[in-house]
Amino acid sequence: MAQLNFGGVTENVVTREEFPLSKAQQVLKNETVAVIGYGVQGPGQALNQKENGINVIVGQRKNSKSWEKAIRDGFVPGETLFEIEEALQIGTIICYLLSDAAQIKMWPTVKKHLTKGKALYFSHGFGITFNEQTGIIPPKDVDVFLVAPKGSGTSLRRMFLQGRGLNSSYAIYQDATGKAFDRVVALGIAIGSGYLFETDFKKEVYSDLTGERGTLMGAIQGIFAAQYEVLRAKGHTPSEAFNETVEELTQSLMPLVAENGMDWMYANCSTTAQRGALDWWKKFRDVTKPVFTELYESVAAGKESQRSIDSNSQADYREKLEEELKALRESELWQAGKTVRSLRPENQKADDTAAQKDSKTAELLKKMVGNPESVG
């Protein structure tokens, strides 16, 4: 295992160089990996393993939308696609990739099939860390570990197809066989991880829940909305407000951060932009840090997990979710974004004439311009 310096802190990291795919295939050659659930993470992880030569099967409710998707993806009923309980019987490694709420509901069935020597694999520390709320307590004679890709299953799959790798964390909760390390790292490589950094279940879920509610999703949407609304209230058009709030960040600046860091992005902007960013970033830090502290403490106290369990277990959860997502989708901010994205050259039809493009652009911009004093 490599030891790398992360800003002055030494951490354990597993790289593809020391644990190549060939080694992962050797470790898993006698295993049957049963991917239970084919929703967010399931497709990417299952397909990547399959194409990496791992014996993988999918367990899913028959005739569901996810069952049909698995068939379209090449999994064959009765051969590599089974009802959940049958897949649990066959699998020696159970990749438990249902939603957190669904994991709680399915747990009695899963536990029944966790016979001695099997492994229980998660991609999230939720069920184990908050087991007083979830009831997920594995038998002592099975391995329990996780590989948590640092991104969605869609990103994991896309990067795999591009020959790249999404970085992942790994953790071992229980090593009953003495083989847990090799098994978990082999799976991490097989699903397409770029490298694997060491953590534990509690740290993974605390950081994950904080990140999702913070800079990855919740905070970024809040910041987008705040700046957009200020610009609109000050008389800027939807297109200008969206471009200065979202489009320039995602299309121009964040790729520079990803390439070489924040200082690299600053160095490739104007001196005026540099000065303003350096003057203001600490103010934003100081204003938001108490919110992040409150958020982390809410996660650690189990409040966020309980809220997730309570809301996601309701019979009308998906209907309520769609209402909330619809409100986001239909807000002026993201309707403006839809129009801006359609104007990107790669989204224009190749057979459009210059005149057609000019006409289309004019019409789209016309639709976007509303009352600059109204904020969506």
C-alpha positions in Angstrom: 0.0 0.0 0.0 1.3 3.4 -1.0 1.7 6.2 1.5 1.1 9.6 0.0 1.4 13.1 1.4 -1.8 15.1 1.2 -1.0 18.6 2.2 1.4 17.5 5.0 -0.7 14.5 6.2 0.4 11.0 5.2 -2.4 8.7 4.1 -2.7 5.1 2.9 -3.7 4.8 -0.7 -4.1 1.8 -3.1 -3.2 2.6 -6.7 -3.8 0.6 -9.9 0.0 0.2 -10.2 0.3 -1.9 -7.0 -3.1 -3.6 -7.4 -3.7 -4.0 -11.2 -6.9 -5.4 -12.7 -5.1 -8.7 -13.3 -4.6 -9.0 -9.5 -8.2 -8.1 -8.9 -9.4 -10.7 -11.4 -7.3 -13.3 -9.6 -8.7 -12.4 -6.2 -12.2 -12.6 -7.4 -11.9 -15.6 -9.8 -13.9 -17.9 -7.5 -16.4 -15.3 -6.4 -19.9 -14.5 -7.6 -20.6 -10.8 -7.1 -24.3 -10.2 -6.7 -25.3 -6.6 -7.3 -28.5 -6.0 -5.4 -30.4 -3.0 -6.7 -30.1 -1.5 -10.2 -30.8 2.2 -9.5 -28.2 4.8 -8.9 -24.9 2.9 -8.3 -26.0 -0.5 -9.5 -25.7 -0.2 -13.3 -22.3 1.5 -13.3 -20.7 -0.9 -10.8 -22.3 -4.0 -12.4 -21.4 -3.2 -16.0 -17.8 -2.1 -15.1 -17.2 -5.3 -13.2 -18.8 -7.4 -16.0 -16.5 -5.7 -18.6 -13.5 -6.2 -16.4 -14.1 -9.9 -16.4 -15.7 -10.4 -13.0 -18.4 -13.0 -12.5 -21.2 -10.6 -11.7 -25.0 -11.1 -11.5 -27.8 -8.6 -10.8 -30.6 -9.1 -8.3 -33.7 -7.0 -8.9 -37.5 -7.1 -8.7 -38.8 -8.9 -11.8 -40.6 -6.9 -14.4 -39.7 -3.6 -12.7 -38.2 -0.7 -14.7 -34.8 -1.5 -13.3 -35.2 -5.2 -14.3 -36.0 -4.1 -17.9 -33.0 -1.7 -17.8 -30.7 -4.5 -16.7 -31.9 -6.6 -19.7 -31.2 -3.7 -22.1 -27.7 -3.5 -20.5 -27.0 -7.1 -21.4 -27.9 -9.0 -18.3 -29.8 -12.2 -19.1 -32.7 -13.5 -16.9 -31.9 -16.9 -15.4 -28.2 -16.5 -16.2 -26.9 -13.1 -14.9 -30.2 -11.5 -13.8 -32.3 -12.9 -11.0 -35.0 -12.0 -8.5 -33.3 -10.5 -5.4 -33.6 -13.5 -3.1 -32.2 -15.9 -5.7 -29.3 -13.6 -6.4 -28.7 -13.5 -2.6 -28.5 -17.3 -2.6 -26.1 -17.5 -5.5 -23.8 -14.6 -4.6 -20.7 -15.0 -2.4 -20.2 -11.2 -2.3 -23.4 -9.2 -1.8 -23.1 -5.7 -3.2 -25.9 -4.0 -1.3 -26.7 -1.0 -3.5 -30.3 -0.4 -2.8 -31.3 3.0 -1.4 -30.8 3.5 2.3 -34.6 3.2 3.0 -34.8 0.1 0.8 -31.8 -1.5 2.5 -33.7 -1.2 5.9 -36.8 -2.9 4.4 -34.9 -5.7 2.6 -32.4 -6.4 5.5 -34.2 -9.4 7.0 -34.1 -11.1 3.6 -30.5 -10.2 3.0 -29.4 -11.3 6.5 -31.0 -14.7 6.0 -28.6 -15.4 3.1 -25.4 -14.1 4.7 -23.9 -17.5 5.4 -20.4 -18.0 6.8 -17.6 -16.7 4.6 -19.7 -14.5 2.4 -19.0 -10.8 2.1 -21.4 -7.8 2.5 -20.4 -4.8 0.4 -21.7 -1.3 0.7 -21.0 1.9 -1.2 -22.1 4.0 1.7 -21.6 3.8 5.5 -25.2 4.8 6.3 -26.7 1.4 7.2 -23.9 0.2 9.4 -23.0 3.5 11.1 -26.6 4.3 12.1 -27.5 0.7 12.8 -29.6 1.7 15.9 -31.9 3.4 13.4 -31.6 1.0 10.5 -31.3 -2.4 12.3 -28.6 -3.5 9.9 -26.3 -5.6 12.1 -24.4 -8.2 10.0 -23.5 -11.7 11.3 -20.1 -12.0 12.8 -18.8 -14.7 10.4 -19.0 -12.6 7.2 -16.7 -9.9 5.8 -18.2 -6.4 5.8 -16.6 -3.5 3.8 -17.4 -0.7 1.5 -16.1 1.0 -1.6 -17.6 4.5 -2.0 -17.0 6.1 -5.5 -16.6 9.8 -5.1 -19.4 10.5 -7.6 -22.6 9.2 -9.1 -22.9 5.8 -10.8 -23.4 7.6 -14.0 -20.1 9.4 -13.6 -18.4 6.1 -12.6 -19.6 4.5 -15.8 -18.8 7.4 -18.1 -15.3 7.7 -16.8 -14.8 3.9 -17.1 -15.8 4.1 -20.8 -13.4 7.0 -21.3 -10.5 4.9 -19.9 -10.4 7.0 -16.8 -11.2 6.2 -13.1 -13.3 7.8 -10.5 -11.6 8.0 -7.1 -13.1 6.0 -4.3 -12.7 5.5 -0.6 -12.7 2.0 1.0 -13.2 0.8 4.5 -13.3 -2.6 6.4 -15.8 -2.9 9.1 -15.5 -6.6 9.8 -12.8 -9.1 8.6 -14.2 -12.6 9.3 -12.2 -14.5 6.7 -8.8 -12.8 6.8 -9.4 -11.9 3.1 -11.4 -8.7 3.5 -8.6 -6.4 2.4 -7.9 -8.2 -0.8 -11.6 -8.6 -1.5 -12.6 -5.0 -1.0 -9.6 -3.6 -2.9 -10.2 -6.0 -5.8 -13.8 -4.9 -6.0 -12.7 -1.2 -5.9 -10.4 -1.8 -8.9 -13.0 -3.9 -10.7 -15.7 -1.2 -10.5 -13.3 1.3 -12.1 -11.8 3.3 -9.3 -8.9 5.5 -10.2 -7.3 5.0 -6.8 -8.7 4.0 -3.3 -8.1 5.9 -0.1 -8.6 4.5 3.3 -11.4 5.5 5.7 -13.9 3.9 8.1 -17.6 3.6 7.9 -18.4 6.4 10.3 -16.0 8.9 8.6 -17.3 8.0 5.2 -20.9 8.6 6.0 -20.3 11.7 8.1 -18.2 13.3 5.3 -20.7 12.1 2.6 -23.8 13.4 4.2 -22.0 16.7 5.0 -20.8 17.0 1.4 -24.1 16.2 -0.2 -25.9 18.8 1.9 -22.9 21.1 1.5 -20.7 22.1 -1.4 -21.6 19.1 -3.6 -25.3 19.8 -3.8 -27.2 21.8 -1.2 -24.8 24.7 -0.6 -24.0 25.1 -4.3 -27.6 25.3 -5.2 -28.2 27.9 -2.4 -25.2 30.0 -3.6 -26.4 29.8 -7.2 -29.9 30.9 -6.2 -28.6 33.8 -4.0 -26.3 35.3 -6.6 -28.8 34.7 -9.5 -31.6 36.4 -7.5 -29.4 39.4 -6.6 -28.4 39.9 -10.2 -32.0 39.6 -11.4 -33.3 42.0 -8.8 -30.6 44.5 -9.9 -31.9 44.4 -13.5 -29.7 41.8 -15.2 -31.4 39.5 -17.8 -31.8 35.8 -17.1 -29.2 34.9 -19.6 -26.6 37.2 -18.1 -27.4 36.2 -14.5 -27.2 32.5 -15.4 -24.0 32.8 -17.4 -22.2 34.8 -14.6 -23.6 32.5 -11.9 -23.4 29.0 -13.3 -22.3 28.6 -16.9 -18.9 30.3 -16.6 -18.2 28.3 -13.4 -19.1 24.9 -14.7 -17.9 25.3 -18.3 -14.7 27.4 -17.9 -13.4 27.7 -14.3 -14.1 24.3 -12.6 -12.3 22.4 -15.3 -9.2 24.6 -14.5 -9.6 23.8 -10.8 -9.9 20.1 -11.6 -6.8 20.3 -13.8 -4.3 22.0 -11.4 -6.1 23.5 -8.4 -7.7 26.8 -7.3 -4.4 28.8 -7.7 -4.1 27.6 -11.3 -7.7 28.7 -12.0 -6.9 32.1 -10.4 -3.7 32.4 -12.4 -5.6 32.0 -15.6 -8.1 34.7 -14.9 -7.8 38.5 -15.2 -5.9 40.4 -12.5 -9.2 42.1 -11.6 -10.9 38.7 -11.0 -7.9 37.5 -9.0 -8.0 40.6 -6.7 -11.7 40.3 -6.1 -11.6 36.5 -5.4 -8.7 36.9 -3.0 -10.4 39.8 -1.2 -13.8 38.0 -0.8 -13.2 34.3 -0.3 -12.5 34.6 3.4 -15.7 36.5 3.9 -17.7 33.7 2.3 -15.8 31.2 4.4 -16.5 33.1 7.7 -20.2 33.5 6.9 -20.7 29.8 5.9 -18.4 28.0 8.3 -21.0 28.2 11.2 -23.6 26.6 8.8 -21.2 23.8 7.9 -20.5 23.2 11.6 -24.2 23.1 12.4 -24.6 20.7 9.4 -21.8 18.3 10.6 -23.1 18.2 14.1 -26.6 17.4 12.8 -25.1 14.5 10.8 -23.1 13.2 13.8 -26.1 13.4 16.1 -28.1 11.2 13.7 -30.7 13.9 12.9 -29.9 13.8 9.1 -30.1 10.0 8.9 -33.4 9.9 10.8 -34.9 12.6 8.6 -33.8 10.6 5.5 -35.2 7.4 6.9 -38.5 9.0 7.9 -39.1 10.8 4.7 -37.8 8.2 2.3 -39.9 5.5 3.9 -43.2 7.2 3.3 -45.5 5.6 0.7 -45.8 8.9 -1.2 -42.0 9.8 -1.0 -41.4 9.7 -4.8 -44.4 11.9 -5.5 -43.2 14.5 -3.0 -39.7 14.2 -4.3 -40.9 14.9 -7.8 -42.8 17.9 -6.7 -39.6 19.4 -5.1 -37.5 18.5 -8.1 -40.2 20.0 -10.4 -40.0 23.3 -8.5 -36.3 23.4 -9.0 -36.6 22.4 -12.7 -39.2 25.0 -13.4 -37.5 27.9 -11.6 -36.4 30.7 -13.8 -32.7 30.0 -12.8 -32.8 26.4 -14.3 -35.1 27.2 -17.1 -32.6 29.9 -18.2 -29.9 27.2 -17.8 -31.9 24.9 -20.1 -31.9 27.5 -22.8 -28.2 28.4 -22.3 -27.2 24.7 -22.6 -29.2 24.4 -25.8 -27.1 27.2 -27.3 -23.8 25.5 -26.8 -22.3 24.6 -30.2 -22.2 20.9 -29.4 -25.9 20.9 -28.9 -26.8 22.6 -32.1 -27.9 20.3 -35.0 -25.0 19.8 -37.5 -27.4 20.4 -40.4 -28.6 23.8 -39.2 -27.7 26.6 -41.6 -26.2 29.8 -40.2 -29.5 31.6 -40.8 -31.4 28.9 -38.9 -29.0 29.1 -36.0 -29.3 32.9 -35.9 -33.1 32.6 -36.0 -33.1 29.9 -33.3 -30.7 31.9 -31.1 -32.8 35.0 -31.4 -36.0 33.1 -30.5 -34.4 31.4 -27.5 -33.0 34.6 -26.1 -36.4 36.3 -26.6 -38.0 33.6 -24.5 -35.5 34.1 -21.8 -35.9 37.8 -21.3 -38.6 38.6 -18.8 -39.2 41.3 -16.3 -35.8 41.9 -14.7 -37.4 42.8 -11.4 -39.1 39.4 -11.1 -37.0 36.7 -9.5 -37.9 33.0 -10.1 
